[in-house]
Amino acid sequence: MTFLLETLNSGDKERQSVVFILDEFDLFTQHHNQHLLYNLFDLSQSKSTPIAVIGLTCRQDIMELLEKRVKSRFSHRQYFLYGVQNFEDYVDVAIDILCPSKIASKEWAAHVTKCF
């Protein structure tokens, strides 16, 4: 964990943004003290560390599983994907969420699209 924190905090202003995608997010809530989640959410609030954390889960009660100190670091933005029938639909929804047209730069949108 120390290595990860030091790596993310080092560098210059020209470094790339990092997106952490945590599949089966509910499993991360079962770890003692939810240390990883706390640190990632804490870093995501810092302007000096350009990261985003995306948690994927099937559970509706995920917010109840977060400890109080972790929940205080969470931005409380949740997106529910109902009716996604196949991977292509999922990709379309994910790109729409990650690249809001009013906010996202063309360079960011190109990076996100390239990932999918």
C-alpha positions as protocol buffer text, in pm:
chain_id: "A"
residue {
  index: 1
  type: MET
  ca { x: 0 y: 0 z: 0 }
}
residue {
  index: 2
  type: THR
  ca { x: 284 y: 237 z: 84 }
}
residue {
  index: 3
  type: PHE
  ca { x: 441 y: 186 z: -260 }
}
residue {
  index: 4
  type: LEU
  ca { x: 109 y: 259 z: -432 }
}
residue {
  index: 5
  type: LEU
  ca { x: 52 y: 578 z: -232 }
}
residue {
  index: 6
  type: GLU
  ca { x: 407 y: 703 z: -293 }
}
residue {
  index: 7
  type: THR
  ca { x: 386 y: 627 z: -664 }
}
residue {
  index: 8
  type: LEU
  ca { x: 55 y: 810 z: -704 }
}
residue {
  index: 9
  type: ASN
  ca { x: 177 y: 1111 z: -506 }
}
residue {
  index: 10
  type: SER
  ca { x: 506 y: 1145 z: -695 }
}
residue {
  index: 11
  type: GLY
  ca { x: 555 y: 1292 z: -1038 }
}
residue {
  index: 12
  type: ASP
  ca { x: 491 y: 1622 z: -1207 }
}
residue {
  index: 13
  type: LYS
  ca { x: 178 y: 1801 z: -1323 }
}
residue {
  index: 14
  type: GLU
  ca { x: 196 y: 1637 z: -1667 }
}
residue {
  index: 15
  type: ARG
  ca { x: 127 y: 1284 z: -1542 }
}
residue {
  index: 16
  type: GLN
  ca { x: -167 y: 1082 z: -1670 }
}
residue {
  index: 17
  type: SER
  ca { x: -485 y: 1025 z: -1477 }
}
residue {
  index: 18
  type: VAL
  ca { x: -542 y: 679 z: -1329 }
}
residue {
  index: 19
  type: VAL
  ca { x: -879 y: 503 z: -1315 }
}
residue {
  index: 20
  type: PHE
  ca { x: -916 y: 215 z: -1067 }
}
residue {
  index: 21
  type: ILE
  ca { x: -1200 y: -19 z: -1157 }
}
residue {
  index: 22
  type: LEU
  ca { x: -1284 y: -251 z: -867 }
}
residue {
  index: 23
  type: ASP
  ca { x: -1496 y: -540 z: -988 }
}
residue {
  index: 24
  type: GLU
  ca { x: -1707 y: -714 z: -721 }
}
residue {
  index: 25
  type: PHE
  ca { x: -1670 y: -404 z: -507 }
}
residue {
  index: 26
  type: ASP
  ca { x: -1865 y: -564 z: -224 }
}
residue {
  index: 27
  type: LEU
  ca { x: -1575 y: -805 z: -161 }
}
residue {
  index: 28
  type: PHE
  ca { x: -1347 y: -508 z: -87 }
}
residue {
  index: 29
  type: THR
  ca { x: -1586 y: -401 z: 190 }
}
residue {
  index: 30
  type: GLN
  ca { x: -1525 y: -729 z: 373 }
}
residue {
  index: 31
  type: HIS
  ca { x: -1157 y: -655 z: 434 }
}
residue {
  index: 32
  type: HIS
  ca { x: -1056 y: -545 z: 782 }
}
residue {
  index: 33
  type: ASN
  ca { x: -1085 y: -166 z: 822 }
}
residue {
  index: 34
  type: GLN
  ca { x: -1147 y: -128 z: 447 }
}
residue {
  index: 35
  type: HIS
  ca { x: -799 y: 23 z: 434 }
}
residue {
  index: 36
  type: LEU
  ca { x: -760 y: 8 z: 55 }
}
residue {
  index: 37
  type: LEU
  ca { x: -1097 y: 173 z: -7 }
}
residue {
  index: 38
  type: TYR
  ca { x: -1028 y: 445 z: 247 }
}
residue {
  index: 39
  type: ASN
  ca { x: -691 y: 531 z: 92 }
}
residue {
  index: 40
  type: LEU
  ca { x: -817 y: 526 z: -267 }
}
residue {
  index: 41
  type: PHE
  ca { x: -1117 y: 746 z: -186 }
}
residue {
  index: 42
  type: ASP
  ca { x: -895 y: 979 z: 16 }
}
residue {
  index: 43
  type: LEU
  ca { x: -651 y: 1011 z: -274 }
}
residue {
  index: 44
  type: SER
  ca { x: -932 y: 1072 z: -522 }
}
residue {
  index: 45
  type: GLN
  ca { x: -1033 y: 1383 z: -327 }
}
residue {
  index: 46
  type: SER
  ca { x: -683 y: 1531 z: -354 }
}
residue {
  index: 47
  type: LYS
  ca { x: -618 y: 1770 z: -641 }
}
residue {
  index: 48
  type: SER
  ca { x: -254 y: 1662 z: -653 }
}
residue {
  index: 49
  type: THR
  ca { x: -345 y: 1301 z: -740 }
}
residue {
  index: 50
  type: PRO
  ca { x: -558 y: 1265 z: -1056 }
}
residue {
  index: 51
  type: ILE
  ca { x: -735 y: 934 z: -990 }
}
residue {
  index: 52
  type: ALA
  ca { x: -1088 y: 803 z: -1010 }
}
residue {
  index: 53
  type: VAL
  ca { x: -1227 y: 496 z: -838 }
}
residue {
  index: 54
  type: ILE
  ca { x: -1509 y: 298 z: -997 }
}
residue {
  index: 55
  type: GLY
  ca { x: -1666 y: 14 z: -802 }
}
residue {
  index: 56
  type: LEU
  ca { x: -1879 y: -247 z: -977 }
}
residue {
  index: 57
  type: THR
  ca { x: -2121 y: -463 z: -782 }
}
residue {
  index: 58
  type: CYS
  ca { x: -2455 y: -638 z: -808 }
}
residue {
  index: 59
  type: ARG
  ca { x: -2554 y: -542 z: -454 }
}
residue {
  index: 60
  type: GLN
  ca { x: -2809 y: -269 z: -395 }
}
residue {
  index: 61
  type: ASP
  ca { x: -2707 y: -223 z: -30 }
}
residue {
  index: 62
  type: ILE
  ca { x: -2341 y: -145 z: -100 }
}
residue {
  index: 63
  type: MET
  ca { x: -2348 y: 187 z: 86 }
}
residue {
  index: 64
  type: GLU
  ca { x: -2453 y: 9 z: 405 }
}
residue {
  index: 65
  type: LEU
  ca { x: -2142 y: -210 z: 383 }
}
residue {
  index: 66
  type: LEU
  ca { x: -1900 y: 83 z: 391 }
}
residue {
  index: 67
  type: GLU
  ca { x: -1751 y: 187 z: 723 }
}
residue {
  index: 68
  type: LYS
  ca { x: -1832 y: 538 z: 841 }
}
residue {
  index: 69
  type: ARG
  ca { x: -1481 y: 674 z: 775 }
}
residue {
  index: 70
  type: VAL
  ca { x: -1478 y: 521 z: 423 }
}
residue {
  index: 71
  type: LYS
  ca { x: -1827 y: 648 z: 347 }
}
residue {
  index: 72
  type: SER
  ca { x: -1718 y: 1001 z: 442 }
}
residue {
  index: 73
  type: ARG
  ca { x: -1454 y: 989 z: 166 }
}
residue {
  index: 74
  type: PHE
  ca { x: -1696 y: 854 z: -96 }
}
residue {
  index: 75
  type: SER
  ca { x: -1843 y: 1106 z: -342 }
}
residue {
  index: 76
  type: HIS
  ca { x: -2188 y: 937 z: -322 }
}
residue {
  index: 77
  type: ARG
  ca { x: -2224 y: 924 z: -699 }
}
residue {
  index: 78
  type: GLN
  ca { x: -2392 y: 602 z: -797 }
}
residue {
  index: 79
  type: TYR
  ca { x: -2496 y: 481 z: -1139 }
}
residue {
  index: 80
  type: PHE
  ca { x: -2739 y: 194 z: -1170 }
}
residue {
  index: 81
  type: LEU
  ca { x: -2726 y: -2 z: -1494 }
}
residue {
  index: 82
  type: TYR
  ca { x: -3059 y: -170 z: -1546 }
}
residue {
  index: 83
  type: GLY
  ca { x: -3147 y: -349 z: -1865 }
}
residue {
  index: 84
  type: VAL
  ca { x: -2795 y: -393 z: -1998 }
}
residue {
  index: 85
  type: GLN
  ca { x: -2836 y: -709 z: -2202 }
}
residue {
  index: 86
  type: ASN
  ca { x: -2495 y: -751 z: -2363 }
}
residue {
  index: 87
  type: PHE
  ca { x: -2138 y: -626 z: -2352 }
}
residue {
  index: 88
  type: GLU
  ca { x: -2188 y: -372 z: -2633 }
}
residue {
  index: 89
  type: ASP
  ca { x: -2469 y: -205 z: -2437 }
}
residue {
  index: 90
  type: TYR
  ca { x: -2249 y: -203 z: -2127 }
}
residue {
  index: 91
  type: VAL
  ca { x: -1963 y: -38 z: -2321 }
}
residue {
  index: 92
  type: ASP
  ca { x: -2197 y: 232 z: -2454 }
}
residue {
  index: 93
  type: VAL
  ca { x: -2325 y: 311 z: -2105 }
}
residue {
  index: 94
  type: ALA
  ca { x: -1974 y: 308 z: -1955 }
}
residue {
  index: 95
  type: ILE
  ca { x: -1844 y: 553 z: -2217 }
}
residue {
  index: 96
  type: ASP
  ca { x: -2142 y: 784 z: -2159 }
}
residue {
  index: 97
  type: ILE
  ca { x: -2072 y: 784 z: -1785 }
}
residue {
  index: 98
  type: LEU
  ca { x: -1696 y: 833 z: -1814 }
}
residue {
  index: 99
  type: CYS
  ca { x: -1717 y: 1100 z: -2085 }
}
residue {
  index: 100
  type: PRO
  ca { x: -1993 y: 1349 z: -2013 }
}
residue {
  index: 101
  type: SER
  ca { x: -1991 y: 1565 z: -2327 }
}
residue {
  index: 102
  type: LYS
  ca { x: -2009 y: 1895 z: -2138 }
}
residue {
  index: 103
  type: ILE
  ca { x: -1711 y: 1817 z: -1914 }
}
residue {
  index: 104
  type: ALA
  ca { x: -1478 y: 1569 z: -2083 }
}
residue {
  index: 105
  type: SER
  ca { x: -1198 y: 1687 z: -2307 }
}
residue {
  index: 106
  type: LYS
  ca { x: -1155 y: 1531 z: -2649 }
}
residue {
  index: 107
  type: GLU
  ca { x: -825 y: 1379 z: -2538 }
}
residue {
  index: 108
  type: TRP
  ca { x: -989 y: 1211 z: -2235 }
}
residue {
  index: 109
  type: ALA
  ca { x: -1277 y: 1083 z: -2449 }
}
residue {
  index: 110
  type: ALA
  ca { x: -1026 y: 934 z: -2697 }
}
residue {
  index: 111
  type: HIS
  ca { x: -842 y: 755 z: -2412 }
}
residue {
  index: 112
  type: VAL
  ca { x: -1166 y: 612 z: -2272 }
}
residue {
  index: 113
  type: THR
  ca { x: -1289 y: 498 z: -2611 }
}
residue {
  index: 114
  type: LYS
  ca { x: -952 y: 334 z: -2681 }
}
residue {
  index: 115
  type: CYS
  ca { x: -983 y: 133 z: -2358 }
}
residue {
  index: 116
  type: PHE
  ca { x: -1303 y: -27 z: -2480 }
}
